[in-house]
Amino acid sequence: MTIYFYVEREKPYGCFSNFSPHGFILDELYWATSEHYFQAQKFVDTLYLEKVRQTKTPSYAANMGRDRSLPLRPDWDRVKDNVMRAGVLQKFKTHTDIREILLSTGDELLVENSPIDYYWGCGKDGSGKNKLGQILVEVREIFRNGNLSFCAIEKR
């Protein structure tokens, strides 16, 4: 069986969304959502990182992170998967309730059912890469194996 998720309000798997309200501390800063963390990392070493971090909603963070008039870090394409992995891992490390939901998925395929995102999700026609779903499966394995020291993530 495949488990699809997309909207953070959907029970029980909405917590897999980067928009779910499960904050955490990473890089010595508090992040309201993993979306805030991910989008802000596009602007490391600029004032925009803090502006994204402090936005009121993950939608605002996403909009700001997608604004190509802002100075995107030059290595973004190389590091974006590891940035996502770091944020998702920390989110599930921090919140035992959603970690249990993730672990309860067994060996099922996890798919972000985004009709518009063909990289992080499956896209409208299902042909997307589903990178977020793949990262969630990786994080599930990390917890299953008790390898919580998985910190060798290149974010910079």
VOPAGU-2260 file (C-alpha; in pm, 1 decimal, decimal comma):
REM VOPAGU-2260
SITE   aa  ch    i         X         Y         Z
SITE  MET   A    0       0,0       0,0       0,0
SITE  THR   A    1     115,4     353,3     -72,5
SITE  ILE   A    2      54,8     627,1     182,1
SITE  TYR   A    3     -19,7     964,0      27,3
SITE  PHE   A    4       6,2    1291,7     217,8
SITE  TYR   A    5      -6,6    1656,8     124,7
SITE  VAL   A    6    -215,2    1887,9     343,5
SITE  GLU   A    7     -99,1    1928,0     703,2
SITE  ARG   A    8    -457,1    1909,8     835,2
SITE  GLU   A    9    -514,8    1556,6     704,2
SITE  LYS   A   10    -510,5    1288,7     974,5
SITE  PRO   A   11    -301,5    1098,2    1048,4
SITE  TYR   A   12     -35,9    1166,1     783,7
SITE  GLY   A   13     -61,0    1544,3     748,1
SITE  CYS   A   14     228,4    1565,4     993,1
SITE  PHE   A   15     453,8    1449,4     708,6
SITE  SER   A   16     394,3    1783,0     534,6
SITE  ASN   A   17     661,1    2049,7     575,2
SITE  PHE   A   18     376,8    2286,3     663,6
SITE  SER   A   19     278,2    2088,2     975,1
SITE  PRO   A   20     313,2    2295,0    1293,7
SITE  HIS   A   21     595,1    2092,5    1450,3
SITE  GLY   A   22     872,2    2332,3    1541,5
SITE  PHE   A   23    1227,1    2239,3    1636,3
SITE  ILE   A   24    1568,2    2380,5    1713,5
SITE  LEU   A   25    1840,9    2336,2    1454,7
SITE  ASP   A   26    2159,7    2538,2    1397,6
SITE  GLU   A   27    2090,1    2698,3    1736,5
SITE  LEU   A   28    1769,4    2862,3    1609,2
SITE  TYR   A   29    1402,1    2779,2    1654,9
SITE  TRP   A   30    1209,2    2694,6    1336,6
SITE  ALA   A   31     827,7    2697,9    1343,5
SITE  THR   A   32     806,6    2439,2    1063,5
SITE  SER   A   33    1041,7    2238,1     846,3
SITE  GLU   A   34     925,6    2460,8     557,3
SITE  HIS   A   35    1061,3    2766,1     739,8
SITE  TYR   A   36    1392,8    2587,5     789,3
SITE  PHE   A   37    1420,4    2463,8     431,6
SITE  GLN   A   38    1330,8    2793,7     265,7
SITE  ALA   A   39    1557,2    2997,1     495,0
SITE  GLN   A   40    1858,3    2782,2     409,5
SITE  LYS   A   41    1844,5    2922,3      57,6
SITE  PHE   A   42    1974,6    3246,7     209,5
SITE  VAL   A   43    2251,8    3134,4     446,8
SITE  ASP   A   44    2478,2    3421,2     550,0
SITE  THR   A   45    2226,6    3687,2     444,3
SITE  LEU   A   46    1961,6    3888,5     627,0
SITE  TYR   A   47    1693,5    3696,5     438,0
SITE  LEU   A   48    1754,2    3381,1     643,0
SITE  GLU   A   49    1620,8    3553,8     953,1
SITE  LYS   A   50    1335,4    3717,1     762,8
SITE  VAL   A   51    1219,1    3378,8     635,7
SITE  ARG   A   52    1263,4    3221,7     980,2
SITE  GLN   A   53    1037,8    3483,7    1136,0
SITE  THR   A   54     754,9    3473,1     881,4
SITE  LYS   A   55     418,0    3399,7    1040,7
SITE  THR   A   56     320,9    3101,5     826,2
SITE  PRO   A   57     492,7    2829,9     623,8
SITE  SER   A   58     313,9    2965,2     315,8
SITE  TYR   A   59     484,7    3300,7     363,4
SITE  ALA   A   60     818,1    3125,3     414,3
SITE  ALA   A   61     763,7    2925,1      94,4
SITE  ASN   A   62     670,4    3234,4    -105,2
SITE  MET   A   63     975,4    3420,9      16,3
SITE  GLY   A   64    1202,4    3123,7     -52,2
SITE  ARG   A   65    1070,6    3097,7    -407,1
SITE  ASP   A   66    1125,2    3466,5    -478,5
SITE  ARG   A   67    1399,8    3462,2    -739,8
SITE  SER   A   68    1465,3    3834,3    -695,2
SITE  LEU   A   69    1635,9    3738,9    -365,0
SITE  PRO   A   70    1999,7    3616,6    -362,1
SITE  LEU   A   71    1981,1    3235,5    -377,4
SITE  ARG   A   72    2295,1    3067,7    -246,4
SITE  PRO   A   73    2507,6    2944,5    -537,8
SITE  ASP   A   74    2534,4    2582,6    -417,3
SITE  TRP   A   75    2160,6    2538,7    -359,3
SITE  ASP   A   76    2102,9    2265,3    -616,4
SITE  ARG   A   77    2386,8    2063,2    -466,9
SITE  VAL   A   78    2278,4    2094,1    -101,1
SITE  LYS   A   79    1897,5    2118,0    -110,3
SITE  ASP   A   80    1829,5    1746,3     -55,9
SITE  ASN   A   81    2058,7    1736,1     247,2
SITE  VAL   A   82    1903,6    2054,7     385,1
SITE  MET   A   83    1560,3    1894,3     357,2
SITE  ARG   A   84    1690,5    1575,1     517,3
SITE  ALA   A   85    1835,0    1769,2     812,1
SITE  GLY   A   86    1512,1    1959,5     876,7
SITE  VAL   A   87    1286,8    1654,6     845,0
SITE  LEU   A   88    1512,1    1445,2    1068,3
SITE  GLN   A   89    1519,7    1714,5    1338,2
SITE  LYS   A   90    1142,5    1757,7    1322,9
SITE  PHE   A   91    1086,1    1387,7    1386,7
SITE  LYS   A   92    1362,2    1372,0    1649,6
SITE  THR   A   93    1188,3    1650,9    1838,8
SITE  HIS   A   94     829,2    1521,3    1829,9
SITE  THR   A   95     772,8    1166,7    1954,0
SITE  ASP   A   96     403,2    1169,9    1858,1
SITE  ILE   A   97     471,1    1218,7    1487,7
SITE  ARG   A   98     775,2     990,9    1502,6
SITE  GLU   A   99     538,6     713,9    1613,0
SITE  ILE   A  100     309,5     790,9    1318,7
SITE  LEU   A  101     606,9     770,8    1084,1
SITE  LEU   A  102     721,3     440,6    1233,7
SITE  SER   A  103     366,3     303,3    1213,4
SITE  THR   A  104     385,3     321,4     834,1
SITE  GLY   A  105     594,0       3,6     830,7
SITE  ASP   A  106     752,7     -50,5     491,5
SITE  GLU   A  107     492,4     145,0     296,7
SITE  LEU   A  108     591,0     385,7      23,2
SITE  LEU   A  109     535,9     747,2     131,4
SITE  VAL   A  110     432,2     992,7    -139,8
SITE  GLU   A  111     382,7    1367,0    -120,2
SITE  ASN   A  112      70,6    1396,5    -332,5
SITE  SER   A  113     144,9    1745,6    -459,8
SITE  PRO   A  114     -27,1    1826,0    -787,5
SITE  ILE   A  115     225,6    2102,8    -861,3
SITE  ASP   A  116     561,2    1980,2    -730,2
SITE  TYR   A  117     742,8    1731,5    -951,6
SITE  TYR   A  118    1061,8    1733,9    -745,9
SITE  TRP   A  119     956,6    1701,3    -381,6
SITE  GLY   A  120     619,0    1548,2    -468,9
SITE  CYS   A  121     467,3    1317,3    -728,2
SITE  GLY   A  122     313,7    1592,1    -942,6
SITE  LYS   A  123     -30,2    1595,5   -1098,7
SITE  ASP   A  124      32,9    1291,5   -1318,3
SITE  GLY   A  125     235,6    1089,6   -1065,3
SITE  SER   A  126     560,2    1118,7   -1262,0
SITE  GLY   A  127     739,8    1339,0   -1006,8
SITE  LYS   A  128    1053,6    1239,3    -816,3
SITE  ASN   A  129     883,5    1238,2    -472,3
SITE  LYS   A  130    1205,0    1339,7    -296,4
SITE  LEU   A  131    1021,7    1436,0      24,4
SITE  GLY   A  132     860,3    1092,4      41,6
SITE  GLN   A  133    1200,7     930,8     -13,8
SITE  ILE   A  134    1355,5    1139,3     264,3
SITE  LEU   A  135    1075,4    1041,7     501,6
SITE  VAL   A  136    1145,6     675,7     425,3
SITE  GLU   A  137    1516,2     737,0     498,5
SITE  VAL   A  138    1430,9     909,9     826,0
SITE  ARG   A  139    1197,8     621,3     918,3
SITE  GLU   A  140    1489,5     381,7     866,9
SITE  ILE   A  141    1717,8     596,8    1080,9
SITE  PHE   A  142    1472,7     573,5    1370,8
SITE  ARG   A  143    1405,7     206,4    1309,9
SITE  ASN   A  144    1776,6     130,0    1327,3
SITE  GLY   A  145    1833,5     357,5    1626,6
SITE  ASN   A  146    2095,2     552,7    1432,2
SITE  LEU   A  147    2007,7     893,3    1575,0
SITE  SER   A  148    2365,3    1008,8    1539,0
SITE  PHE   A  149    2298,7    1053,5    1166,6
SITE  CYS   A  150    2436,1    1405,1    1152,3
SITE  ALA   A  151    2680,8    1386,0     864,2
SITE  ILE   A  152    2460,9    1607,3     653,5
SITE  GLU   A  153    2628,4    1855,7     428,5
SITE  LYS   A  154    2418,5    2170,0     446,0
SITE  ARG   A  155    2685,5    2419,5     358,3
